[in-house]
Amino acid sequence: DSEYWAVYVQDEFPITDVLSLHAGVRFDYFETFGGAVSPRTALIYTPFQKTTFKFVYGRAFREPNNFELYYEDDSSQVANPNLDPETIDTYEIIYEQYLGKYLRGTIVGFYNSINDFISFTKEEDIGKFDNVDGVHAKGFEFELEGKHECGFEGRVSYTIQEAKGGGPGDALANSPRHLANLN
């Protein structure tokens, strides 16, 4: 058993009729790891009724789970109760365009920097989860979403990204370079 609690506050600050600042902060407290502050800000520019540009920054974290901290077996894995939570800083530039009454197109450019990334590492034949620095992901996402007044909704998206970590030129495992979705 462990204790966990969080508090979050957010507000919108109009700067002009077409420009606003959205800012929020979240504080999480974990009995096992202490506190973490996660800010998020967005500068939103709407030059035309159906066109929006967003410049977004955020920070988040993930605490290690029990499997990453404590799982151990005699032949392949040792526990690592000294893992730190991982943190991520995200930067996004978003262009949204409504196309007629029912369609919205979005283009997003993003860059993510992860500190203390939790990764499974192996030395000889024994593995463990460990914190790794220098993990980065950058890319673009394209999305087209439709919502009709009769209730039909659909979305198609495509993401291309490059995720590297641990050392120069190291491709990040379990992170696809191309990802397509149809909902």
C-alpha positions as CSV (number, residue, x, y, z in Angstrom):
1,D,0.0,0.0,0.0
2,S,1.1,3.5,-0.7
3,E,-0.4,7.0,-0.5
4,Y,-0.8,9.2,-3.5
5,W,-2.6,12.5,-4.0
6,A,-2.6,15.4,-6.6
7,V,-4.0,18.9,-7.1
8,Y,-4.4,20.7,-10.4
9,V,-5.2,24.3,-11.3
10,Q,-5.7,25.8,-14.8
11,D,-6.9,29.1,-16.2
12,E,-7.2,30.9,-19.5
13,F,-5.9,34.5,-19.9
14,P,-7.2,36.4,-22.9
15,I,-4.5,38.7,-24.3
16,T,-6.4,40.1,-27.4
17,D,-9.5,39.0,-29.2
18,V,-7.4,36.5,-31.2
19,L,-4.7,35.5,-28.8
20,S,-4.9,33.8,-25.4
21,L,-2.7,32.1,-22.9
22,H,-3.7,28.9,-21.2
23,A,-1.7,27.9,-18.2
24,G,-1.9,25.1,-15.7
25,V,0.1,23.3,-13.1
26,R,-0.3,20.0,-11.4
27,F,1.4,18.8,-8.2
28,D,1.5,15.1,-7.5
29,Y,2.7,13.5,-4.3
30,F,3.8,9.9,-3.9
31,E,4.6,8.5,-0.6
32,T,7.5,6.5,-2.2
33,F,9.0,9.3,-4.4
34,G,7.9,12.6,-3.0
35,G,6.4,15.5,-5.0
36,A,6.5,16.4,-8.7
37,V,5.4,19.6,-10.4
38,S,4.0,19.4,-13.9
39,P,3.4,22.7,-15.7
40,R,1.6,23.1,-19.0
41,T,1.1,26.3,-21.1
42,A,-0.4,27.0,-24.5
43,L,-0.3,30.2,-26.5
44,I,-3.3,30.0,-28.8
45,Y,-3.7,32.3,-31.9
46,T,-6.9,32.3,-33.9
47,P,-6.4,34.7,-36.8
48,F,-9.6,33.5,-38.5
49,Q,-12.8,31.8,-37.3
50,K,-11.8,28.4,-38.7
51,T,-8.0,28.6,-38.2
52,T,-6.0,28.1,-35.0
53,F,-2.3,28.0,-34.2
54,K,-1.2,26.6,-30.9
55,F,2.3,26.7,-29.3
56,V,2.3,24.2,-26.4
57,Y,4.8,23.3,-23.7
58,G,4.3,20.7,-21.0
59,R,6.1,18.7,-18.4
60,A,4.9,15.3,-17.1
61,F,6.3,12.4,-15.2
62,R,5.8,8.7,-14.7
63,E,6.7,6.8,-11.5
64,P,8.2,3.4,-11.8
65,N,5.7,0.6,-11.4
66,N,6.1,-2.4,-9.0
67,F,7.3,-4.7,-11.8
68,E,10.1,-2.3,-12.8
69,L,11.1,-1.7,-9.1
70,Y,10.8,-5.1,-7.5
71,Y,10.4,-8.1,-9.9
72,E,13.3,-10.5,-9.7
73,D,13.9,-14.1,-10.8
74,D,16.9,-16.3,-10.5
75,S,17.8,-16.6,-14.2
76,S,17.0,-13.4,-16.1
77,Q,16.2,-10.3,-14.0
78,V,17.2,-8.5,-10.9
79,A,15.1,-5.9,-9.0
80,N,16.1,-2.2,-8.9
81,P,14.3,-0.4,-6.0
82,N,16.4,2.7,-6.7
83,L,14.7,3.7,-9.9
84,D,13.7,7.4,-10.2
85,P,10.5,8.6,-11.9
86,E,11.0,9.6,-15.5
87,T,10.1,13.1,-16.7
88,I,9.3,14.4,-20.1
89,D,9.3,17.9,-21.5
90,T,7.0,18.3,-24.6
91,Y,7.0,21.1,-27.2
92,E,4.3,21.2,-29.9
93,I,3.4,23.6,-32.7
94,I,-0.1,22.9,-33.9
95,Y,-2.0,24.1,-36.9
96,E,-5.8,23.4,-37.0
97,Q,-8.0,24.2,-39.9
98,Y,-11.7,23.6,-40.2
99,L,-12.7,22.5,-43.7
100,G,-16.3,23.2,-44.2
101,K,-18.9,22.3,-41.6
102,Y,-17.9,18.7,-40.7
103,L,-14.1,18.3,-41.2
104,R,-11.1,19.5,-39.3
105,G,-7.5,19.0,-40.4
106,T,-4.5,19.2,-38.0
107,I,-0.8,19.3,-38.5
108,V,1.5,18.9,-35.4
109,G,5.2,19.3,-35.1
110,F,6.6,18.0,-31.8
111,Y,9.8,17.5,-29.8
112,N,10.0,15.5,-26.6
113,S,12.9,15.2,-24.2
114,I,12.8,12.5,-21.6
115,N,15.0,12.5,-18.5
116,D,15.6,9.4,-16.3
117,F,13.8,7.3,-19.0
118,I,13.0,3.8,-17.5
119,S,14.4,1.2,-19.8
120,F,15.2,-2.5,-19.6
121,T,18.9,-3.1,-19.8
122,K,21.0,-6.2,-19.9
123,E,24.6,-7.0,-18.7
124,E,25.6,-10.4,-19.8
125,D,22.5,-12.6,-19.4
126,I,20.9,-10.7,-16.4
127,G,18.6,-7.7,-17.0
128,K,17.1,-4.9,-14.9
129,F,15.2,-1.7,-15.3
130,D,17.4,1.3,-15.1
131,N,17.2,5.1,-15.7
132,V,18.7,6.3,-19.0
133,D,19.2,10.0,-20.0
134,G,19.4,11.5,-23.4
135,V,16.1,10.2,-24.8
136,H,14.5,12.4,-27.5
137,A,11.7,12.1,-30.0
138,K,10.7,14.5,-32.8
139,G,8.3,14.3,-35.6
140,F,5.1,15.3,-37.3
141,E,1.5,14.2,-37.1
142,F,-1.2,14.7,-39.7
143,E,-4.9,14.2,-38.9
144,L,-8.2,14.6,-40.6
145,E,-11.3,14.3,-38.4
146,G,-15.0,14.4,-39.4
147,K,-18.1,14.8,-37.2
148,H,-21.5,14.8,-38.9
149,E,-24.7,16.1,-37.2
150,C,-26.3,12.6,-37.6
151,G,-23.8,11.2,-35.1
152,F,-21.2,9.6,-37.5
153,E,-17.6,10.4,-36.5
154,G,-14.3,9.3,-38.0
155,R,-10.6,10.1,-37.9
156,V,-7.5,9.2,-39.8
157,S,-4.0,10.1,-38.7
158,Y,-0.4,9.5,-39.7
159,T,2.7,10.1,-37.6
160,I,6.3,10.0,-38.6
161,Q,8.8,10.3,-35.8
162,E,12.4,9.7,-34.9
163,A,13.0,8.5,-31.3
164,K,16.5,8.0,-30.0
165,G,17.9,7.3,-26.6
166,G,20.7,6.1,-24.4
167,G,23.5,7.0,-26.7
168,P,24.2,8.7,-30.0
169,G,22.3,7.1,-32.9
170,D,20.5,4.6,-30.6
171,A,17.0,4.0,-31.9
172,L,14.5,3.8,-29.1
173,A,12.9,0.3,-28.8
174,N,9.1,-0.1,-29.1
175,S,8.8,3.3,-30.8
176,P,7.6,3.0,-34.4
177,R,9.0,5.4,-37.0
178,H,5.7,5.4,-38.9
179,L,2.2,5.1,-37.3
180,A,-1.1,5.2,-39.0
181,N,-4.5,5.2,-37.3
182,L,-8.1,4.9,-38.6
183,N,-10.9,5.4,-36.1
